[in-house]
């Protein structure tokens, strides 16, 4: 159980950087290398965490063919709702929409999880979803 809790904490921490990048830098049209989102958010203080986020989480795990990115998004937002991680949920709801999950499906996921993950977690998730939907 302890290792599951530790792994959950690692997944939650890594999922805060929901902008996938398969390398540490992203090339723009002008060929200047731009730091990935993980590099921008934590590369200065935790470069290994940023590297793991880019290379392992988004470069490997999110690219595995056994689940579609759409399905991975649904699983991820469900886990973040259950763990009450609104900061990470915000970016993953936006990513879920990019991966083809509709707003209606996101709201239905939140409603469904209210009975499994707790009403307060679902109510918090509704607020986060509202913010993300309005911003896009």
N, C-alpha and C positions, 0 to 999 in steps of 0.2 A: 504494500500500500504506500509506503514512504517513497519508493522509487516512482510510483505512478504520480504522486503529488509533486515530486521534484520534476518529473517529465512534463506534467501539466504546466508548471511554472515556466519551464523553458519554452514550451510551445506558446504560451501566452505572451511571454516576452518577445519571442521572435515574430509573432504574428502582428506586432505593432507596426511592422514595416511591410504593409500589404501591397507595396508596389513592386511587382516581380522584376527581377533583374537576373539574368543568367551569368553575368560577369560583374566584377567590381565596378566597372565603369560602363557607361552607355555612350556610344559614339553618336554624335549629332552630325548633321549634313556638312557642317564646316570642318569635320574631322577632329575637332577638339574633344578630348575625353571629358565627360562630365561625371562627377561622382554619383553613384547610385543613391537611392533614398536612404538605405541603411547607412551608407558611408556618410551622408549628410547628417543624419540624426545621431550617430554614435561613433563614427569612425575615428574621431579625434581622441576619444577617451577609451573606447572599447573596440579597437580595430579587429580583433579576432571575432567578436560577436557580429560585427558588420560583415566580415568575410563569410562566416557561417550562414548568416541570413541570406546573402547573395548566392553563395555556391551550393549550400546544402538545402536550406528550406525552399528557396525559389528556384534554384538551378537544378535541383534533383527531385525533391519530394513533390513539388507542385507540377513537375513535368512527367511524373510516372504515368503510364498510359492506363493503368488499371481503373482509375477514376477520371472522369472529365474534369476540367477546371470548374465547370458549373457545379458539379456535384461536390467538389472539394470546397467551393465557396459555401454551399449550403451546410456542409459538415462544420466548417470553420465558424460560420456565424452562429450555428447552434451551440458549439462548444463555448464560444465567447459569451453568449447569452447565459448559458448555464453557470459559467464562472463569474458572471457579472463584471465583465471587462469592457466598459463603455468606450474607453479611449481606443482600444484595438478594434472594437466592433465598428466604430465609425469608418475606419479605412477599409475594413473588410466588407461592409455593406456596399460601399462605392465599388470595390473590386468585384463583388458578386454581380452588380448591375452590368459591369463591363463583361463579365463572363456569362451573361445571358439570363440571369435570374431577374424576374420581374418584381416590381414593387409589391404587387399583389401576393406573389409567392413569399417574399420576405416577411410581409405582415402576417401571412398565414403560418409561417414558420414560428414567428414570435408568439402568436396565439396558441399554437400547438404546444410550444415549450412552457407556456405559463403553467400547465398542469404537470409538467415533469421537472422543471427547473425552478419553479417558484414564481408566484405572482409578482413580487417586487422586481425580480430580475426582468420579467417580461415588460413591466411598466417602464422600467429604465430603458429597455431596448426600443420601445415605441418612441420615446423621446429622441433617442439617437437616430432612429430611422427617419423621423420627421425632419430633423436637421439635415440629414444627408439628402433626402428627397428634395427639399427646398433648395439646397445648394446646387443641385444639378439641373 
